[in-house]
Amino acid sequence: MTADSTHPPANWYPDVTRRHELRYWNGADWTEHVFTGGVQAVDPLPAPSIPAAEAGRGEALGSDTGRKLDSPTIGRGWQDMEVAGESYRRAEIARVFLGLARPEGGVTMQEATLVPEPKNPHDRNAVKVIVRGEHVGYVPGEASAQVAAACKRLGRSRAAKVPARIWARVDDGVWRARVTLAFSGEVEDEKDYAAERRESVAREAERAAALSQKAAERAQRDREKQDRRAAGTVRHEYWTTWKPAVAELKRQQRLTEARDLLAECRDAALRESLISGSAPAPWPSEQLSAVLRRMGDRAGELSTLEEYVVACRDQQVPSTVTAKLAKARIANGASTTSARNDESTGDLMSRES
């Protein structure tokens, strides 16, 4: 691996232990893979994780969970201040967030320690801002004298503590941050951009899977619809389109033609039901039985209705069909008895003659 301190390779970040330049983050945990001086090596993390005293100069580590921090020990009632020089402290800010296991940044509320730096060559009133043992910037120049004086009034036995709101994001491998000293005591919800991204990716994956499932179901329904229409085709048309033609044939007493057309429609409805898994449409069978009855074919009427009931399998038979079937059975029984009586009368007359 080759490394650039300003643009390290993906998933390589400043080492939270400070023993090396970079340490590899696998997306969930810090690993033992490290990089220093152009050489990649292996150095397991200490266990347990680095305590506050080892993280720097013993300053309090602040909040990992967004709990309400203590009130500032100086500057109560002051307006919040934006820390200066964060752009020169990218590595330190990166270590703050990497120590929180937030490799892509986020928002965190931490306790900042304000440390006067009277020997600073640029400003003897300079006050550096320390968060989780990391020097993340300076009090802005226009307020440095006021803050330095307040720190001095506390004496050496007490440290100047202020809640700090830190925002940071990694853009193309470069950490960008803003640190605000929250003298007002206002806090902001913790954010983990890596976790938010993972949640967003998961939501998008779920959404894509749901859309894919809906598309597959829609395609399946379309295929079934096409199959049903193909099965229900009679003389190049879907069978229901022949209803007006059947009515006209019956009106003109062209019962044989009506019977033949209805038989085709009945067969089409039966084929369609085998694909859909539902009971066949009753109209063709009911109409066919009525035409057969008008033609005097009582046996054909009964057979048509009984065949429909069988085709329903375990589906509920429409009440209209049940009623017609009961009448057809009664009528068919009467017709059979009448026919037998006619045969008996004929035989008797033959014997008498």
Summary of the structure (lengths in Angstrom):
residues: 353
radius of gyration: 44.4
end to end distance: 122.4
largest distance: 149.8
contacts: 1021
relative contact order: 0.08
helix: 47%
strand: 20%
